[in-house]
Amino acid sequence: MALLSKKDTKLITDPLSDNNPITVQVLGICSALAITAELEASVVMSVSVLFVMGVGNVVISMIRNIVPSKIRIIVQLTVIATLVIIVDLVLKAFAYELSKTLSVFIGLIITNCIIMGRFEAFALGNGLWRSFLDGIGNAFGYAVILIIVGFFRELLGSGTLWGIAVLGDPIDKTGLYALGYENNGFMLLSPMALIVVGIIIWVQRARSKHLIED
Amino acid sequence: MSIKSKLHEIKETFKGKKMAPAFNAFHTFLYTPNEVTSSGTHVKVADDLKRTMNTVIMSLVPCLIFGIFNAGYQHNLAIDAANGIYTQASLFGNFLTFENLMIGSMKVLPLVIVSYVVGLTVEFIFAVIKGHEVEEGYLVTGMLVPLIVPVDLPLWMLAVSVVFGVIIGKEVFGGTGMNILNPALTIRAFLFFAYPTWMSGDKVWVHDAVNRAGTPDAISGETILGSYAQNQEIIYSLSDMFYGFIPGSVGETSKLLIVFGALFLIFSKIGSWRIITSTLLGALVMGLIFNGVIETGLVTNSSKFYGLMSVPFWEHLLIGSILFGAVFMATDPVTAAQTNKGKWIYGFLIGFISIMIRVFNPAYPEGVFLAILLMNVFAPTIDHFVIQSNVKMRLNRLKIKTA
């Protein structure tokens, strides 16, 4: 027997393409713009969201039948907040420099619409295993876009990838810089992140026409 | 058989083919096509899009030629100044010389060529992909771009920004006539934020100053705005500013030639006199307000805003590129407000905000392009409210009549 049934596989693959939380549902834009200037920060953010969404969806799915619907939002918030605090403390303990770069944005995972959206739309009405798959599927969908944006912004904006100079040294003028190349400062500003996300959306819709709304 | 009919035959043979739009663009550039409208009543006017564009280009040519000479002149002037020689500018003595022409052509013509080749290539690619005709919109943009950049800008940077500006500023919205932002200014904004060291400072405005920095032959040429922002003495006379013997972007220095261009545009009814007038008016009002603040003594010598705030209000029109922006940028018929009342508001706010940015933000010594881009975004909103107020007024009139 396959590990995942066809329906379950769809839970993971759908958010990667046709139901991507960022490019199709246009959720979670703030963090996608704010922290993608470096690849490393994008990856750490993605992993954090992956943890919060995976665990959160499971927890919500577990208690979905005993939470009165009138107070479900506050319960959901409590669950997210708890998980986010765990992430925040772990980062502060083991990667202090990075947690300073990400600053307030780890805390703001609480307000990331993707997470609340999946709790409401999926975990409240589905079993544990399927909720877990949906959670990590959407987190992967989020991560893919963050990493693509982070890759281009760091490469073109700072000439580095994961902090390693790949295009040469801009001060000593080695590598590409010897030819007169210069880093694109606009890439490091948030407006350019929005434009990069826009270009990704453009490319995606040009490839799969059924996503285009009239 | 004439070339014209030969071209027409080729066009008929390849109708509907993939590269047809590319061919048609060349064809209509050379000759009027043979097509005539076959049905319906229509009013014929002579000024189609191509003629409109050509008129604007014609009004820009003097600025370009002056810019070429000025590039050479500023280069030689800076070298003389470094050697301790100070000369007065004289048109036939040391400005319109062959040497200046050579230096200027070497620097400015590549900018023009890169701008046109890259921009038109992008337009052709999009026309072929989308299967529509190549639009003429880039003819003017391609001419404006080299005029609003510093002379020493590396050509690859210009190429990158032209690609960005044409795609993000225009093609994604649906091409010529659909764009929200002025493409030429989008290109300049991209350059400014991406490569700020090449777009501001005291080195980029004079040819070769960047290369010589740090050597014994170092030269520099600060723009007037830059000097004011740093509370320095201005070494240029008012007549130099008016005739344009000052450092600055390639085509915006000569206020005299811009005024000629403006008159040409107004009399040919291509440019809107309302926008030009109201932009200048807005700039003057803001300048007057700042002068008033200085009078009250609230801002003194020690303030970093003092330099630009104390500039006599009318002098704001002579320094920086407010005049160029008002005449050639703000009047872009696509991105400006469409209603007459809207044009007044739109222009006034451009002038007003330009001078405000100029004075309050020394990091952006020239705020004209930012102000115009901002108002481009608001132009549809302005039009909306103008139209709504008109609707309301007419409804009221109706009520009074019927009552």
Interface residues (C-beta under 8 A of the other chain):
Chain A: G180 Y181 E182 N184 G185 F186 M187 L189 I195 G198 W202
Chain B: P154 W156 M157 V160 I168 V172 F190 F193 A194 Y195 P196 T197 W198
